[in-house]
Amino acid sequence: MAPNLHQRPVSSRSALKGLIDSSRRIVVFTGAGVSTESGVPDFRSPGGVWSRMKPIYFQDFVASEDRRRESWTRTFSGAAGWTGAKPNAGHLAVARLIASGKASVVITQNVDNLHQDSGVPAEKVIELHGNATYAACLECGLRHEFVDLKRPFLERGEIPACRSCGGLVKSATISFGQPMPERAMARAEAEAAACDLFLVLGSSLVVYPAAGLPLYAKGSGALLAIVNRDPTEQDAVADLVLHDEIGPVMSEVSPPLRTA
């Protein structure tokens, strides 16, 4: 039997493990905190990305060649800090949850591709804020690899344009002011409604509409567990809360890899 956690938050790894073991369909929701242990800076904390450089808004990228040039300069300089990062223990533990069949998908606010790098199949990762490891045409959606865009930009100053339709090409992340991906959001909502445990890892739960998904899952009947170093605004409504480091916690509570 799963522990009855509806009365108040319980803060223990054993309680989280019991909850995971007794669940049939888990949705894992990850934020920046799951990647900070890989050396990837978050965006909002002191020393984070936005404390070092101001974001370029989507409408400015579209309207201004200078802002597009600045954006591509940042992309190819690795200024955001996720270039070369490797999956950490938290990513690997989430990958085990997916491989075990306990978790149906990972919904992530991250753009670093580390869930896929850890072994989670791409079709099991729902990226709400896009992906920073490749680019896409804003007109036709065609994918463009950075390796094909970098040399013309650095050597000849050519701002990337779509090789198919000639449209503007941008890193495949969702910038401030850019519409959220409708298909990803719809899929995330469907998964949240269908799960029996919604597990938040490393999200401050302040960026909406993504931060509304835990509440949507809970309203649909799921238990809500939050593992985050710092308190969140949703701790009071969660069934289980752990203020702890994600890698050690998830390494302890996730199922081991099955061997033949």
N, C-alpha and C positions, 0 to 999 in steps of 0.2 A: 504493500500500500504506500502511496506517496504521502509524505508528511503534510499535515493540514497547515498550510501557510497563509490562509486567507485572513487570519486574525491580525497578524503583525509581521513586519519584516524579520527574517531570521538571518543572522550573519555568521554562517559557518560553511566551510568547504564541504563538510559531510552532508549538510542539508542540500547543497546544490547538486552534489553527486547523486543523492537519492532522488532528487527531482528529475535529473537527466535520465537516470536508469528507469524511472517509472513512466517517462513520456514516450509517446508513440510517434509524434511528428513535431520536431523542434524547428523553429526558424531562428537562425543566428543573425543578429543585427550588429554591425560593427562600425565604429567611428575611429577617429584619429588615434585614440589611446591604444588600439590593438597594434598600431604600427610604430609608435614611439620607441618601443623596445628594439626595433630594427634600426633606430637612429633617424627615423623620418620625423621631422618637426611637425607639430600640429600648426593650425592656422591662427588661432586666437589667443593663445597664452603668451605671456612675456617671453620674448625670444622666438616666437613663432613666425610663420611666413609673413603674415600681414603686419607684424611689428617692424619688419625689415624692408618691406616694399608694399606700396599700396596696390590693391587689386585693380586690374583693368576691366572696366565694365563692358558687357557685351555690346551695348549700343555704341560705345566708343571704339571698340575693335572694328565694328562694321563700318563706322562713319569715317575713321581717320587712318590714313596710311601710316602716319607716324606712330600711332598706338599699336597698329599691327606689327610694325617693325620692332617696337619695344617688346611686344609680347613674344615674338619669335627669338629675339635676343635673349630674353629670360629663359625660354625653352631650351635653347641650345647651349646655354651656359650652365645649366643645372642649378640655377639659383634657388629653386624651390626646395631642393635638398633630398629628393627621393631617388635620384640617379644612383644606381649601383646598390640599392638597399636589397637585403635578402630577408626571406621569411624568418620569423622568430618562433619561439615555442608556442606562442598563442595561435599564430597562423596554422602551425602544424597540428595543434590540438583540434582546431576547428575542422581541418581537413579530415581528421580521424572521425569526427562526428558525422561528416558527410559520407565518408566511405563506409561507416558502420550501418548506414541507413537510418540512424536516429534523427538526423537533420535533413530536411528536404532541400533547403537553399541557404545561401548566405546573402543577406541584403546588406550592402555596404555603402557608406558615405565616402569611403576612401577612393582615391583615383590612382593608387600606386601599383595595381596589378599583383599585389603580394599574395592574395588568396589563390589566384590562378597559379602563381609560381610555387605555392606550397603543395599543389596537387589537386586542388578543387577544380573539377571540370568547369570550363567557361560557361556552359549552359546552366550550371548550378549557382552562378554568381550574378546577382542583380545589382547593377551599378547605378545608383541614384544620381550621382554627380559626375558620371562619365569616367574616362580613363586617360591618364596622362602619358601613356606609353606609345600612343600613335595619334594621328590627326584624321580629320574627316572634313569633307566638303560640306559647307553650310547650305548648298543648293540641292545637290543630289545625294548626299550622304556617303559618297564613295570613300573608302578607307585609304589613307596615305601613310606610308611608313616614314618615320623621321630620317632614316638613313638615306632615303631618296631625296629629301628636302634640304638636308643640312648643308651639303657642299655648295649647291647653287646659291643658298642664302649667305653663307660665310665668305665665299670666294667672289661672288658677283653681286651680292646684295639683292637677289631675286626673292621677293616676298612670295611664298607659296600660293599657287593657284591650282585649281583642279585640272588634272590631266584629261578628264573626260568632258566636263562642261564649261571649264574656265571660271567656275565660281570661287568665292573666297574659301580658303582652307584654314582651319583652326585646330589647335589641340583639342582632342575629343573629350574635353572636360566641360562641365557646366559652369559658366562664368556668372558672376553677379549680373542680374538683369536678363539672363537667358532662360527661356522656358524650360521647366523640368521635362525630362523625357517621358512622354505620356505612356508608352508601352511598358517601360520599366516600372513606373508608379502603379499602373493598373495590375501588373503581375505581382508587385510587392504587396499591394492591398489584398489580393486574392490569397496569397500565401499566409499573410497575417491572419486572415479570417479563418483559415483552415487548420492552423496549428493548435497544439495543446500546450505548448511552452514557447514563449517568445523570450529569447535570451539576448540581452543587450550587453555588448562588450566594448568598453572604451569610448562611449559617446556621452557628451555632456547634455545631449537631448535638448538643445536650444535652437537648432536649425530646422525650421519647418518648410515644407510639409513633411519631411522625413521623420522628424521627431514626433509626429502624430501617429506613426505606425504602432508603437508599443501600446498606446491607449486604445487604438482601434482593435488590436489583437485581444487585449484584456476585455474590451467591451463585447467581443465576439465569443468570450468564454475561455480564453487561454490564461494560463498563469504567466506572470511577468517576473523575470529575474534580471537584476542589473548587477554587473560587475564593472566597477569604474573606480579609479583612484580617488576621485573627489565626489562629493555629493551631487546629485542631480535634482531637478525640480520634480521628477517623477518618483523619487525614492518613497515618498509617502504613500503612493498607491501601488507600489510593487509588492509582490508576495515574498520576494527574497532580495536582499541587498548585501553586496560585499564591496567594501572599500579596500581594494587590494590590487596588486599587480596581476595583470591578465595572464601572462605567460606561466608563472608558477601555479596559479589557480587552475587554469584550464588543463595544464599538464597533469594535474592530480585528478581531475574529475572526468576527463574525456576517456572514452574506451580505448584500449590498446589496439594497435594494428593487428588484424587477423593474419595468421601465417598458415600456409598450406600444410 
